[in-house]
Amino acid sequence: MIYVYLRELPGYCHEMVSQNKDGTYTIVVNSLLARDQQLEAYHHALRHIVGNHFEKDARSAEKEAHEKRDGWHRPPVL
């Protein structure tokens, strides 16, 4: 399960994602971003979850999430 929240974050922070103790995930997307930027931030966070980046060091996980952006098949927006 993934919990998603829109919250005001510092301008440099588009999103935050964390794995919770119960195995679920929480994504917080910056509410100050334009809608298209919010969607990209959300999809970026999903790439971290799908890529199991919580088992990797932060630098390589971030690099992998950016590399996979072009081949990512985005889920439909509901």
PASEBA-1860 file (N, C-alpha, C; in nm, 3 decimals):
! residues 78
1> MIYVYLRE> 0.085/-0.117/0.000/0.000/0.000/0.000/0.090/0.123/0.000 ~ 0.045/0.224/-0.071/0.119/0.349/-0.080/0.026/0.463/-0.038 ~ 0.069/0.540/0.061/-0.004/0.658/0.106/0.058/0.779/0.037 ~ -0.026/0.866/-0.018/0.023/0.983/-0.090/-0.040/1.108/-0.031 ~ 0.045/1.207/-0.003/0.000/1.333/0.056/0.055/1.450/-0.023 ~ -0.023/1.555/-0.035/0.023/1.684/-0.088/0.048/1.775/0.031 ~ 0.172/1.820/0.046/0.208/1.909/0.156/0.308/2.013/0.105 ~ 0.308/2.128/0.166/0.405/2.230/0.131/0.543/2.185/0.182
9> LPGYCHEM> 0.637/2.176/0.090/0.775/2.138/0.122/0.867/2.252/0.080 ~ 0.990/2.255/0.130/1.084/2.359/0.084/1.095/2.355/-0.068 ~ 1.117/2.469/-0.130/1.116/2.482/-0.275/1.207/2.386/-0.350 ~ 1.319/2.348/-0.291/1.413/2.258/-0.358/1.368/2.112/-0.351 ~ 1.268/2.081/-0.270/1.225/1.944/-0.247/1.094/1.919/-0.322 ~ 1.100/1.837/-0.426/0.979/1.807/-0.504/0.895/1.698/-0.438 ~ 0.962/1.600/-0.379/0.889/1.492/-0.311/0.979/1.424/-0.210 ~ 0.915/1.352/-0.121/0.985/1.267/-0.025/0.914/1.132/-0.027
17> VSQNKDGT> 0.989/1.025/-0.014/0.929/0.892/-0.011/0.999/0.812/0.098 ~ 0.922/0.736/0.172/0.981/0.654/0.277/0.908/0.521/0.287 ~ 0.983/0.421/0.329/0.924/0.290/0.355/0.890/0.286/0.504 ~ 0.767/0.247/0.533/0.720/0.243/0.671/0.752/0.106/0.733 ~ 0.750/0.100/0.865/0.782/-0.023/0.937/0.692/-0.139/0.899 ~ 0.569/-0.110/0.859/0.474/-0.217/0.825/0.483/-0.261/0.679 ~ 0.583/-0.210/0.605/0.602/-0.249/0.466/0.530/-0.162/0.366 ~ 0.448/-0.068/0.413/0.382/0.027/0.325/0.479/0.140/0.293
25> YTIVVNSL> 0.437/0.229/0.206/0.520/0.344/0.168/0.440/0.472/0.184 ~ 0.512/0.581/0.207/0.451/0.713/0.213/0.523/0.803/0.114 ~ 0.446/0.867/0.027/0.497/0.967/-0.066/0.436/1.101/-0.027 ~ 0.521/1.200/-0.012/0.474/1.338/0.012/0.521/1.420/-0.107 ~ 0.426/1.481/-0.177/0.454/1.562/-0.295/0.435/1.709/-0.258 ~ 0.525/1.792/-0.305/0.521/1.935/-0.275/0.398/2.000/-0.338 ~ 0.310/2.054/-0.255/0.186/2.117/-0.302/0.211/2.250/-0.373 ~ 0.331/2.306/-0.361/0.362/2.433/-0.426/0.400/2.416/-0.573
33> LARDQQLE> 0.421/2.294/-0.616/0.456/2.269/-0.756/0.334/2.278/-0.846 ~ 0.358/2.305/-0.974/0.251/2.299/-1.074/0.207/2.153/-1.087 ~ 0.085/2.132/-1.134/0.029/1.995/-1.141/0.119/1.899/-1.219 ~ 0.172/1.942/-1.333/0.259/1.852/-1.411/0.386/1.818/-1.335 ~ 0.439/1.913/-1.258/0.556/1.886/-1.176/0.522/1.792/-1.059 ~ 0.401/1.808/-1.004/0.358/1.717/-0.898/0.349/1.574/-0.950 ~ 0.294/1.556/-1.070/0.283/1.423/-1.129/0.420/1.363/-1.155 ~ 0.513/1.444/-1.205/0.649/1.395/-1.230/0.716/1.357/-1.097
41> AYHHALRH> 0.696/1.436/-0.993/0.752/1.405/-0.862/0.694/1.275/-0.807 ~ 0.564/1.257/-0.824/0.497/1.134/-0.781/0.554/1.013/-0.855 ~ 0.568/1.024/-0.988/0.622/0.914/-1.067/0.768/0.886/-1.030 ~ 0.842/0.990/-0.999/0.981/0.974/-0.954/0.984/0.890/-0.826 ~ 0.897/0.922/-0.733/0.889/0.847/-0.607/0.849/0.701/-0.634 ~ 0.755/0.680/-0.726/0.715/0.544/-0.761/0.833/0.463/-0.817 ~ 0.917/0.529/-0.895/1.034/0.458/-0.950/1.124/0.411/-0.837 ~ 1.135/0.488/-0.731/1.215/0.445/-0.616/1.152/0.322/-0.551
49> IVGNHFEK> 1.021/0.322/-0.539/0.953/0.209/-0.475/0.964/0.084/-0.562 ~ 0.930/0.098/-0.690/0.933/-0.016/-0.782/1.076/-0.069/-0.797 ~ 1.174/0.019/-0.794/1.314/-0.021/-0.809/1.376/-0.074/-0.681 ~ 1.296/-0.083/-0.574/1.345/-0.132/-0.445/1.470/-0.056/-0.400 ~ 1.468/0.074/-0.415/1.583/0.157/-0.384/1.609/0.174/-0.235 ~ 1.522/0.122/-0.154/1.542/0.136/-0.010/1.647/0.038/0.042 ~ 1.689/-0.052/-0.046/1.795/-0.148/-0.012/1.930/-0.102/-0.066 ~ 1.934/0.013/-0.136/2.056/0.063/-0.198/2.098/0.192/-0.131
57> DARSAEKE> 2.223/0.234/-0.157/2.266/0.363/-0.103/2.195/0.473/-0.181 ~ 2.179/0.587/-0.119/2.098/0.696/-0.174/2.149/0.746/-0.309 ~ 2.277/0.757/-0.326/2.332/0.811/-0.451/2.301/0.720/-0.570 ~ 2.324/0.590/-0.555/2.297/0.500/-0.667/2.147/0.485/-0.691 ~ 2.066/0.491/-0.587/1.920/0.482/-0.602/1.867/0.602/-0.680 ~ 1.917/0.720/-0.648/1.872/0.842/-0.717/1.916/0.838/-0.864 ~ 2.038/0.793/-0.889/2.086/0.783/-1.027/2.000/0.686/-1.107 ~ 1.969/0.572/-1.048/1.887/0.473/-1.118/1.746/0.525/-1.146
65> AHEKRDGW> 1.688/0.596/-1.051/1.552/0.651/-1.070/1.550/0.751/-1.185 ~ 1.655/0.830/-1.200/1.661/0.927/-1.310/1.687/0.857/-1.443 ~ 1.770/0.754/-1.442/1.799/0.682/-1.566/1.677/0.610/-1.621 ~ 1.591/0.561/-1.534/1.474/0.485/-1.577/1.357/0.574/-1.617 ~ 1.370/0.705/-1.598/1.259/0.796/-1.628/1.212/0.784/-1.772 ~ 1.306/0.775/-1.867/1.268/0.774/-2.008/1.192/0.648/-2.048 ~ 1.222/0.535/-1.986/1.155/0.410/-2.022/1.039/0.376/-1.933 ~ 1.003/0.466/-1.844/0.898/0.441/-1.745/0.761/0.452/-1.809
73> HRPPVL> 0.680/0.353/-1.787/0.542/0.355/-1.834/0.455/0.402/-1.718 ~ 0.408/0.523/-1.728/0.336/0.584/-1.619/0.196/0.524/-1.605 ~ 0.155/0.503/-1.479/0.018/0.457/-1.459/-0.080/0.570/-1.493 ~ -0.202/0.538/-1.528/-0.299/0.644/-1.560/-0.331/0.730/-1.438 ~ -0.358/0.854/-1.461/-0.397/0.945/-1.354/-0.547/0.932/-1.335 ~ -0.588/0.905/-1.214/-0.731/0.889/-1.184/-0.790/1.017/-1.133
END
